[in-house]
Amino acid sequence: MFRSTHILSGATLYERPPQTPADFQTALAALREKQAAFAALEAAERARMLATFADRLEAAAPRLAHMICEEVGRCLRECQAELAKSVELVRHCAQTAPALLAPRRVSTPAARSEIRFEPLGVVFAVMPWNYPVWQILRFAVPALALGNACAVKPAPSVPRITAALFDTIGDALPLIPAWLAHQHVEHAIAEADAFAFTGSAATGRLLAAAAAGRLKKSVLELGGSNPFIVLPDADLEQAARDACHSRFRDAGQSCNAAKRIILTDPIAEPFIRLFLAECAKLRYGDPLDPATTLAPMHRADLRQKLHTQVQNTLACGATLLCGGQIPPGPGTFYPATVLDHVPPESPAAQEELFGPAAAILRARDAEHALALANGNPYGLGASIYTADETAALRLAEKLHTGAVCINRHTSSDLRLPFGGVKHSGYGRELSEFGLYEFANIKTYRQNQI
């Protein structure tokens, strides 16, 4: 069952049963017909249709943000930021895709050599709950600009906002929801032409294996345990503010957040004092209340998993500096939690903490910080704070991640590729590299008759 519930009261906001495989098959057949006609349009016409959708999305943004706040639980301003970034994404893709998709001439001995970017067909996607508008559009909009069609299975806990999003999308674009039960996902992968997934590494492994077994192109955006490295010459006040914002925004439920704060010994104690002072400013409460700065977690089971990771890390020898207790009362709140002297082999250092808990690891020097940063299965993003930009770049080249930010926290940018390595997945979203992920990059060669 797909069911949205109110984050505080637990009241059911919306529910619907899964569709049958036969119903999905019927919808998929209709989508294939629509995709063929859509792909036959000029790239500029597809871009115009996306720009029209961006206007509708912008008009619906206040209502959609309120829905996300109620059923996901993030602070309202954070939900509004998700919608604003989603509108910007659609418009950016509409503006840039036609030029990026234009055929490219290449000089060869043939009379004419050309590279063209053609769609693969129907891309099936399984998307998560934490950014229910952004995640769907981040994957789908570039795929649509190329001429693909998309069918999206949403997370079971966010069907109301998903239904509202697809109502806003309308019938013009070949983009439909796939209200499938988990056990029917592999069948959908088999029936589609390509596959995209955003979610946990454990689920990603299973679905990637299903796609690989059928030779389907796939892109996986999985979890992250981003290191946040602070070197001795860093601006500690700025680093502490950024670390607090990155770790605790969106209730800490972001794959691209700072999760492991790696401090070199000379600045560890002064940084921690500044960081704890920033954490002390956070207040949890109703996410619709502008005074709330730490939202509730999405579900009780996710809170319990985080709490278990915290307790198991303490059992490994870490020190609790703040938080670490489930508060009484309604709601799935968890306080801003900071663990210090986290052992490298403990859960907080090796697993993804998907909630408001920060792990502090101590490093002797920059090389030790690098070893700690790379000594983790994930490889999505990393931050380095230092006044020596040359040293930062040398260190960045050795980090096993898909992105490195210097003197800023990790975040995605529409103009830059987004994705990871190792257990954070493969493939890229955003920028021209994301645009080409679901393309048949086809070579044309022609000789004179």
LOFI-802884 format. One record per residue (C-alpha): residue in three letters; chain; x, y, z. Coordinates in Angstrom, 1 decimal. Layout:
<pts>
    r  c      px      py      pz
  ALA  A       X       Y       Z
...
</pts>
This chain:
<pts>
    r  c      px      py      pz
  MET  A     0.0     0.0     0.0
  PHE  A     1.1     3.5    -0.8
  ARG  A     0.3     5.7     2.2
  SER  A     1.2     9.3     3.2
  THR  A     0.8    10.1     6.9
  HIS  A     1.1    13.4     8.8
  ILE  A     4.6    13.8    10.3
  LEU  A     3.3    14.8    13.7
  SER  A    -0.2    13.4    14.1
  GLY  A     0.3    10.2    12.2
  ALA  A    -3.1    10.7    10.5
  THR  A    -3.4     9.3     7.0
  LEU  A    -3.3    12.0     4.4
  TYR  A    -3.6     9.9     1.2
  GLU  A    -3.4     6.2     0.3
  ARG  A    -3.7     4.1    -2.8
  PRO  A    -3.2     0.4    -3.6
  PRO  A    -0.4    -0.8    -5.9
  GLN  A    -1.3    -1.3    -9.6
  THR  A    -1.2    -4.8   -10.9
  PRO  A     1.5    -5.9   -13.3
  ALA  A    -1.1    -6.1   -16.0
  ASP  A    -2.1    -2.5   -15.5
  PHE  A     1.5    -1.4   -15.5
  GLN  A     2.0    -3.3   -18.8
  THR  A    -0.9    -1.5   -20.4
  ALA  A     0.5     1.9   -19.2
  LEU  A     3.9     1.0   -20.4
  ALA  A     2.6     0.1   -23.9
  ALA  A     0.9     3.5   -24.1
  LEU  A     4.1     5.2   -22.8
  ARG  A     6.1     3.6   -25.6
  GLU  A     3.8     4.9   -28.2
  LYS  A     4.0     8.4   -26.7
  GLN  A     7.8     8.2   -26.5
  ALA  A     8.1     7.4   -30.2
  ALA  A     6.2    10.6   -31.1
  PHE  A     8.0    12.6   -28.5
  ALA  A    11.5    11.5   -29.7
  ALA  A    10.5    12.5   -33.2
  LEU  A    10.2    16.1   -32.2
  GLU  A    13.1    18.6   -32.6
  ALA  A    15.1    19.0   -29.4
  ALA  A    14.0    22.7   -29.3
  GLU  A    10.4    21.6   -29.2
  ARG  A    11.0    19.2   -26.4
  ALA  A    12.8    22.0   -24.6
  ARG  A     9.8    24.3   -25.1
  MET  A     7.5    21.7   -23.5
  LEU  A     9.9    21.5   -20.5
  ALA  A     9.9    25.2   -20.2
  THR  A     6.1    25.2   -20.1
  PHE  A     6.1    22.6   -17.4
  ALA  A     8.6    24.7   -15.4
  ASP  A     6.0    27.5   -15.3
  ARG  A     3.3    25.1   -14.0
  LEU  A     5.7    23.7   -11.4
  GLU  A     6.6    27.2   -10.2
  ALA  A     2.9    28.1    -9.8
  ALA  A     2.3    24.9    -7.9
  ALA  A     5.4    25.2    -5.7
  PRO  A     3.8    26.7    -2.5
  ARG  A     1.2    23.9    -2.4
  LEU  A     3.7    21.2    -3.2
  ALA  A     6.2    22.4    -0.6
  HIS  A     3.5    22.4     2.1
  MET  A     2.7    18.8     1.2
  ILE  A     6.4    17.7     1.4
  CYS  A     6.6    19.4     4.8
  GLU  A     3.6    17.5     6.2
  GLU  A     4.5    14.0     4.9
  VAL  A     8.3    14.0     4.7
  GLY  A     8.8    16.2     7.7
  ARG  A    11.5    18.6     6.5
  CYS  A    11.3    22.3     7.6
  LEU  A     9.0    24.3     5.3
  ARG  A    11.8    26.6     4.1
  GLU  A    13.8    23.5     3.2
  CYS  A    10.9    22.1     1.1
  GLN  A    10.5    25.5    -0.6
  ALA  A    14.2    25.4    -1.5
  GLU  A    13.6    22.0    -3.0
  LEU  A    10.9    23.3    -5.2
  ALA  A    12.8    26.4    -6.2
  LYS  A    15.8    24.3    -7.2
  SER  A    13.6    21.9    -9.1
  VAL  A    12.1    24.7   -11.2
  GLU  A    15.6    26.0   -11.9
  LEU  A    16.7    22.6   -13.0
  VAL  A    13.8    22.3   -15.5
  ARG  A    14.5    25.7   -17.0
  HIS  A    18.3    25.2   -17.1
  CYS  A    17.8    21.9   -19.0
  ALA  A    15.3    23.5   -21.4
  GLN  A    17.8    26.2   -22.1
  THR  A    21.0    24.1   -22.5
  ALA  A    19.8    20.8   -23.9
  PRO  A    19.2    21.7   -27.6
  ALA  A    22.8    22.9   -28.1
  LEU  A    24.2    19.9   -26.2
  LEU  A    22.2    17.5   -28.2
  ALA  A    23.0    18.9   -31.6
  PRO  A    24.9    16.5   -33.9
  ARG  A    28.7    16.8   -33.7
  ARG  A    30.8    16.7   -36.9
  VAL  A    34.2    15.0   -36.5
  SER  A    37.0    15.2   -39.1
  THR  A    37.9    11.7   -40.4
  PRO  A    38.9    10.2   -43.8
  ALA  A    35.2     9.6   -44.5
  ALA  A    33.3    12.3   -46.4
  ARG  A    31.1    12.9   -43.4
  SER  A    31.5    11.7   -39.8
  GLU  A    29.0    12.6   -37.1
  ILE  A    28.0    11.8   -33.6
  ARG  A    24.4    11.9   -32.7
  PHE  A    22.6    11.6   -29.3
  GLU  A    19.5     9.5   -29.6
  PRO  A    17.2     8.2   -26.8
  LEU  A    17.3     4.7   -25.4
  GLY  A    13.5     4.5   -25.1
  VAL  A    11.7     4.0   -21.8
  VAL  A    13.7     4.5   -18.6
  PHE  A    12.2     3.0   -15.4
  ALA  A    13.3     4.6   -12.1
  VAL  A    12.9     3.8    -8.4
  MET  A    13.0     7.0    -6.4
  PRO  A    13.3     7.7    -2.6
  TRP  A    11.2     9.7    -0.1
  ASN  A    13.5    12.4     1.2
  TYR  A    13.3    14.8    -1.8
  PRO  A    10.2    13.6    -3.6
  VAL  A    10.1    16.3    -6.3
  TRP  A    13.8    17.0    -6.8
  GLN  A    14.9    13.4    -7.0
  ILE  A    12.3    12.5    -9.7
  LEU  A    13.0    15.6   -11.8
  ARG  A    16.8    15.4   -11.4
  PHE  A    16.7    12.0   -13.1
  ALA  A    13.8    12.5   -15.5
  VAL  A    14.2    16.0   -17.0
  PRO  A    17.5    15.3   -18.8
  ALA  A    16.2    12.0   -19.9
  LEU  A    13.1    13.7   -21.3
  ALA  A    15.1    16.4   -23.0
  LEU  A    16.9    13.7   -24.9
  GLY  A    13.6    12.1   -26.1
  ASN  A    13.2     9.3   -23.6
  ALA  A    10.1     8.5   -21.7
  CYS  A    10.2     7.8   -18.0
  ALA  A     8.2     5.6   -15.6
  VAL  A     8.8     6.3   -11.9
  LYS  A     8.1     4.1    -8.9
  PRO  A     7.9     6.4    -5.9
  ALA  A     8.6     5.5    -2.3
  PRO  A     5.6     4.0    -0.5
  SER  A     5.5     6.7     2.1
  VAL  A     5.1     9.8    -0.2
  PRO  A     2.2     9.0    -2.7
  ARG  A     0.3    12.2    -2.0
  ILE  A     3.1    14.5    -3.1
  THR  A     3.9    12.2    -5.9
  ALA  A     0.4    12.2    -7.2
  ALA  A     0.3    16.0    -6.9
  LEU  A     3.6    16.3    -8.9
  PHE  A     2.3    14.1   -11.7
  ASP  A    -1.0    16.1   -11.8
  THR  A     1.2    19.2   -12.3
  ILE  A     3.2    17.4   -15.0
  GLY  A     0.1    16.6   -16.9
  ASP  A    -0.2    14.6   -20.1
  ALA  A     2.1    16.5   -22.5
  LEU  A     5.3    14.9   -21.3
  PRO  A     5.9    11.1   -21.5
  LEU  A     6.5    10.8   -17.7
  ILE  A     4.2     8.6   -15.6
  PRO  A     4.1     7.2   -12.1
  ALA  A     4.5     3.5   -11.7
  TRP  A     2.5     2.5    -8.6
  LEU  A     4.2    -0.9    -8.3
  ALA  A     4.7    -3.1    -5.3
  HIS  A     8.3    -4.0    -4.5
  GLN  A     8.0    -7.5    -5.8
  HIS  A     7.1    -6.3    -9.3
  VAL  A    10.1    -4.0    -9.7
  GLU  A    12.4    -6.5   -11.3
  HIS  A     9.7    -7.2   -14.0
  ALA  A     9.5    -3.5   -14.7
  ILE  A    13.3    -3.3   -15.1
  ALA  A    13.1    -6.2   -17.5
  GLU  A    10.4    -4.5   -19.6
  ALA  A    12.1    -1.0   -19.7
  ASP  A    15.1     0.0   -21.8
  ALA  A    17.2     1.5   -19.0
  PHE  A    17.1     1.9   -15.2
  ALA  A    17.8     4.6   -12.6
  PHE  A    17.8     4.2    -8.9
  THR  A    18.3     6.6    -5.9
  GLY  A    18.4     5.0    -2.5
  SER  A    20.4     2.8    -0.2
  ALA  A    23.5     0.8    -1.3
  ALA  A    21.9    -2.5    -0.1
  THR  A    18.8    -2.1    -2.4
  GLY  A    21.0    -0.6    -5.2
  ARG  A    23.1    -3.8    -5.3
  LEU  A    20.0    -6.0    -5.8
  LEU  A    18.4    -3.8    -8.4
  ALA  A    21.6    -3.2   -10.3
  ALA  A    22.1    -7.0   -10.5
  ALA  A    18.6    -7.3   -11.9
  ALA  A    19.4    -4.7   -14.5
  ALA  A    22.8    -6.1   -15.4
  GLY  A    21.3    -9.6   -15.8
  ARG  A    19.1    -8.2   -18.6
  LEU  A    21.9    -6.0   -20.0
  LYS  A    20.0    -2.8   -19.2
  LYS  A    21.9     0.5   -18.8
  SER  A    21.6     1.7   -15.2
  VAL  A    22.6     4.7   -13.2
  LEU  A    22.8     4.4    -9.4
  GLU  A    22.9     7.3    -6.9
  LEU  A    23.3     5.6    -3.6
  GLY  A    24.3     6.7    -0.1
  GLY  A    27.0     8.9     1.2
  SER  A    29.2     9.3     4.3
  ASN  A    30.9    12.5     3.2
  PRO  A    34.1    13.4     5.1
  PHE  A    34.5    17.1     6.2
  ILE  A    38.2    17.6     6.7
  VAL  A    39.4    20.6     8.7
  LEU  A    43.1    21.4     8.5
  PRO  A    45.1    23.5    11.0
  ASP  A    45.1    26.8     9.0
  ALA  A    41.3    26.7     8.3
  ASP  A    38.8    29.4     9.2
  LEU  A    37.3    27.5    12.1
  GLU  A    34.3    29.7    12.6
  GLN  A    33.2    29.3     9.0
  ALA  A    34.0    25.6     9.1
  ALA  A    31.9    25.1    12.2
  ARG  A    28.9    26.9    10.8
  ASP  A    29.1    25.0     7.5
  ALA  A    29.6    21.7     9.2
  CYS  A    26.5    22.3    11.4
  HIS  A    24.4    23.4     8.4
  SER  A    25.5    20.5     6.2
  ARG  A    25.1    17.8     8.9
  PHE  A    21.7    18.8    10.3
  ARG  A    19.8    20.4     7.4
  ASP  A    16.8    18.3     6.3
  ALA  A    17.0    16.5     9.6
  GLY  A    20.3    15.0     8.5
  GLN  A    18.5    12.9     5.9
  SER  A    20.5    13.7     2.9
  CYS  A    23.0    11.5     1.1
  ASN  A    25.3    14.5     0.3
  ALA  A    25.6    15.9     3.8
  ALA  A    28.7    16.1     5.9
  LYS  A    28.7    13.0     8.1
  ARG  A    32.2    12.4     9.3
  ILE  A    34.0    15.5    10.6
  ILE  A    37.7    14.8    10.4
  LEU  A    39.8    17.1    12.6
  THR  A    43.5    17.5    12.7
  ASP  A    44.8    17.5    16.2
  PRO  A    46.0    21.2    16.5
  ILE  A    42.5    22.6    15.9
  ALA  A    40.2    19.8    17.2
  GLU  A    39.3    21.3    20.6
  PRO  A    38.7    24.9    19.4
  PHE  A    36.6    23.6    16.4
  ILE  A    34.5    21.3    18.7
  ARG  A    33.7    24.3    21.0
  LEU  A    32.5    26.3    18.0
  PHE  A    30.6    23.4    16.4
  LEU  A    28.8    22.6    19.7
  ALA  A    27.8    26.2    20.0
  GLU  A    26.3    26.1    16.6
  CYS  A    24.5    22.8    17.4
  ALA  A    23.1    24.3    20.6
  LYS  A    21.2    26.8    18.5
  LEU  A    19.1    24.1    16.8
  ARG  A    15.5    23.7    17.9
  TYR  A    13.2    20.9    16.9
  GLY  A     9.5    21.3    16.6
  ASP  A     6.7    21.6    14.1
  PRO  A     8.4    21.8    10.7
  LEU  A     5.7    24.3     9.5
  ASP  A     6.9    26.7    12.3
  PRO  A     9.5    29.1    11.0
  ALA  A    11.2    28.9    14.4
  THR  A    12.0    25.2    13.9
  THR  A    15.6    24.6    12.8
  LEU  A    15.8    20.8    13.2
  ALA  A    13.0    18.8    11.6
  PRO  A    11.6    15.5    12.8
  MET  A    12.9    12.3    11.1
  HIS  A    10.6    10.8     8.4
  ARG  A     9.7     7.5    10.2
  ALA  A    10.1     5.9    13.6
  ASP  A    12.0     2.9    12.2
  LEU  A    14.6     5.2    10.7
  ARG  A    15.0     7.0    14.0
  GLN  A    15.5     3.7    15.8
  LYS  A    18.1     2.6    13.3
  LEU  A    20.0     5.9    13.8
  HIS  A    19.8     5.5    17.5
  THR  A    21.1     2.0    17.4
  GLN  A    24.1     3.1    15.3
  VAL  A    24.8     5.9    17.9
  GLN  A    24.6     3.4    20.8
  ASN  A    26.8     0.8    19.0
  THR  A    29.4     3.5    18.2
  LEU  A    29.5     4.5    21.9
  ALA  A    30.0     0.9    22.8
  CYS  A    33.0     0.9    20.5
  GLY  A    34.6     3.7    22.6
  ALA  A    33.3     7.0    21.2
  THR  A    32.4     9.9    23.4
  LEU  A    28.9    11.5    23.4
  LEU  A    29.1    15.3    23.4
  CYS  A    25.4    16.1    23.0
  GLY  A    22.1    14.5    22.1
  GLY  A    22.0    10.7    21.8
  GLN  A    18.6    10.2    23.4
  ILE  A    15.2     9.7    21.9
  PRO  A    13.0    12.4    23.4
  PRO  A     9.6    11.6    24.9
  GLY  A     6.4    12.7    23.3
  PRO  A     4.8    12.5    19.9
  GLY  A     6.7    12.9    16.6
  THR  A     9.9    11.3    15.3
  PHE  A    12.3    13.8    16.7
  TYR  A    15.9    13.1    17.4
  PRO  A    18.2    15.8    18.9
  ALA  A    21.4    17.0    17.3
  THR  A    23.9    14.4    18.3
  VAL  A    27.7    14.7    18.2
  LEU  A    30.0    11.8    18.8
  ASP  A    33.7    12.4    19.4
  HIS  A    36.8    10.2    19.2
  VAL  A    34.9     7.9    16.9
  PRO  A    36.9     4.8    16.2
  PRO  A    37.5     4.2    12.4
  GLU  A    36.0     0.7    12.6
  SER  A    32.8     1.8    14.4
  PRO  A    29.3     2.0    12.8
  ALA  A    29.4     5.8    12.7
  ALA  A    32.7     5.7    10.7
  GLN  A    31.8     2.9     8.4
  GLU  A    28.0     3.2     7.8
  GLU  A    25.8     6.0     6.6
  LEU  A    24.2     7.9     9.5
  PHE  A    21.0     9.0     7.8
  GLY  A    19.8    11.4    10.5
  PRO  A    20.9    14.2    12.8
  ALA  A    24.1    12.6    14.2
  ALA  A    27.7    13.7    13.5
  ALA  A    30.8    11.6    13.9
  ILE  A    34.1    13.3    14.8
  LEU  A    37.3    11.5    14.0
  ARG  A    40.7    12.8    15.1
  ALA  A    43.6    12.9    12.6
  ARG  A    47.3    13.5    13.3
  ASP  A    47.9    15.5    10.1
  ALA  A    46.6    15.9     6.6
  GLU  A    47.8    12.5     5.3
  HIS  A    46.1    10.8     8.3
  ALA  A    42.9    12.7     7.5
  LEU  A    43.1    11.5     3.9
  ALA  A    43.5     7.9     5.1
  LEU  A    40.5     8.3     7.4
  ALA  A    38.4     9.9     4.7
  ASN  A    39.1     7.1     2.2
  GLY  A    38.8     4.4     4.8
  ASN  A    35.0     4.1     4.3
  PRO  A    32.9     2.2     1.7
  TYR  A    31.2     5.4     0.4
  GLY  A    32.5     7.9    -2.1
  LEU  A    29.9    10.6    -2.9
  GLY  A    31.5    13.9    -1.8
  ALA  A    34.0    15.5     0.5
  SER  A    34.9    18.9     1.9
  ILE  A    38.3    20.3     2.8
  TYR  A    38.8    23.5     4.8
  THR  A    42.2    25.1     4.7
  ALA  A    43.8    28.5     3.7
  ASP  A    46.3    26.7     1.5
  GLU  A    44.4    26.1    -1.8
  THR  A    47.4    24.4    -3.5
  ALA  A    47.6    21.8    -0.6
  ALA  A    43.8    21.4    -0.8
  LEU  A    43.9    20.5    -4.5
  ARG  A    46.7    18.0    -3.9
  LEU  A    44.6    16.4    -1.2
  ALA  A    41.5    16.5    -3.3
  GLU  A    43.1    14.5    -6.1
  LYS  A    43.7    11.7    -3.6
  LEU  A    40.1    11.6    -2.3
  HIS  A    38.0     8.7    -3.6
  THR  A    34.8    10.6    -4.2
  GLY  A    32.7    12.0    -7.0
  ALA  A    33.1    15.6    -5.8
  VAL  A    35.3    17.7    -3.6
  CYS  A    34.4    21.1    -2.2
  ILE  A    37.1    23.3    -0.9
  ASN  A    36.1    25.8     1.9
  ARG  A    32.4    25.0     1.4
  HIS  A    30.1    22.2     2.3
  THR  A    29.0    19.6    -0.3
  SER  A    26.0    20.4    -2.4
  SER  A    24.9    19.7    -6.0
  ASP  A    25.0    22.3    -8.8
  LEU  A    22.9    22.1   -12.0
  ARG  A    25.9    22.9   -14.1
  LEU  A    28.2    20.2   -12.6
  PRO  A    27.9    16.4   -12.7
  PHE  A    26.6    14.7    -9.6
  GLY  A    27.3    11.1    -8.5
  GLY  A    29.7     8.9    -6.7
  VAL  A    32.1     6.0    -6.7
  LYS  A    32.5     2.9    -4.5
  HIS  A    29.3     2.2    -2.6
  SER  A    27.8     5.6    -3.6
  GLY  A    27.0     4.2    -7.0
  TYR  A    28.0     5.0   -10.6
  GLY  A    26.9     7.2   -13.4
  ARG  A    26.2    10.9   -13.2
  GLU  A    23.2    13.2   -13.0
  LEU  A    23.0    16.9   -13.9
  SER  A    25.2    18.8   -16.4
  GLU  A    25.9    17.5   -19.9
  PHE  A    27.3    14.3   -18.4
  GLY  A    23.9    13.5   -16.8
  LEU  A    22.2    14.4   -20.1
  TYR  A    24.1    11.8   -22.0
  GLU  A    23.7     8.9   -19.5
  PHE  A    20.5     7.6   -21.2
  ALA  A    21.6     8.4   -24.7
  ASN  A    22.6     6.0   -27.5
  ILE  A    25.7     7.9   -28.6
  LYS  A    25.6     6.8   -32.2
  THR  A    28.3     7.2   -34.8
  TYR  A    27.4     8.1   -38.4
  ARG  A    30.0     7.7   -41.3
  GLN  A    29.3     8.4   -44.9
  ASN  A    31.4     8.2   -48.0
  GLN  A    30.8     9.9   -51.4
  ILE  A    28.9     7.8   -53.9
</pts>
